[in-house]
């Protein structure tokens, strides 16, 4: 576990050991997912042109599965909200 500070502009610094571990360099993009059951997740941003090259990799498939699960959960939550609004 690593504890980091949030700056007054909302910036965080990812520790160097984690940046090295995941190969993140200055200027790389990340995706932040607000997971209602697990909290915030930070994932690498994958440009569309790189997706076919990583689909065969276990890690790439896991990332895509996680994003897909998150999206399905968001869809179900939106359906629930819409249903509640139409029945009220």
C-alpha positions in Angstrom: 0.0 0.0 0.0 1.2 3.5 -0.9 -0.2 6.7 0.5 0.0 9.8 -1.7 -1.1 13.4 -1.4 -3.6 15.2 -3.6 -2.4 18.7 -4.6 -4.6 21.8 -4.4 -5.1 21.4 -8.2 -6.3 17.8 -7.7 -3.0 16.3 -9.0 -1.5 13.1 -7.7 1.9 11.7 -8.2 2.2 8.0 -8.9 5.3 6.7 -7.1 8.3 5.9 -9.4 8.4 2.2 -8.4 4.8 1.8 -9.7 5.6 3.9 -12.9 8.6 1.7 -13.6 6.6 -1.5 -12.9 3.9 -0.6 -15.4 6.2 1.2 -17.9 4.5 4.5 -17.5 6.5 7.5 -18.8 6.0 11.3 -18.8 3.1 12.1 -21.0 1.4 8.7 -20.9 -2.3 8.6 -20.4 -4.3 6.6 -17.8 -8.0 5.9 -17.4 -9.6 6.4 -14.0 -12.6 4.3 -13.3 -14.9 5.1 -10.3 -16.0 1.6 -9.3 -19.0 1.7 -6.9 -18.0 -1.6 -5.3 -14.2 -1.4 -5.3 -13.3 2.3 -5.4 -11.1 4.0 -7.8 -9.1 2.1 -10.4 -6.3 3.5 -12.5 -5.6 1.6 -15.8 -3.3 2.4 -18.7 -5.0 4.2 -21.6 -4.8 2.0 -24.7 -5.2 3.8 -28.1 -7.5 2.0 -30.5 -4.6 1.2 -32.9 -2.7 -0.7 -30.1 -5.7 -2.9 -29.0 -5.3 -5.6 -31.7 -1.7 -6.1 -30.7 -2.5 -6.7 -27.1 -5.5 -8.9 -27.4 -3.4 -12.0 -27.4 -1.8 -11.0 -24.1 -3.3 -12.2 -20.9 -2.9 -8.8 -19.2 -4.6 -7.0 -22.2 -7.5 -9.4 -22.1 -7.9 -8.9 -18.3 -8.0 -5.1 -18.7 -10.6 -5.4 -21.4 -12.7 -7.8 -19.3 -12.5 -5.4 -16.3 -13.6 -2.5 -18.4 -16.4 -4.5 -19.9 -17.6 -5.6 -16.4 -17.5 -2.0 -15.2 -19.5 -0.8 -18.2 -22.1 -3.6 -17.8 -22.5 -2.5 -14.1 -22.9 1.1 -15.2 -25.6 0.1 -17.7 -27.5 -1.8 -15.0 -27.3 1.1 -12.6 -28.6 3.5 -15.3 -31.5 1.1 -16.1 -32.4 1.0 -12.4 -32.3 4.8 -12.1 -34.5 5.1 -15.2 -36.9 2.5 -14.0 -37.3 4.3 -10.6 -37.9 7.6 -12.3 -40.6 6.2 -14.6 -42.5 4.5 -11.8 -42.5 7.4 -9.4 
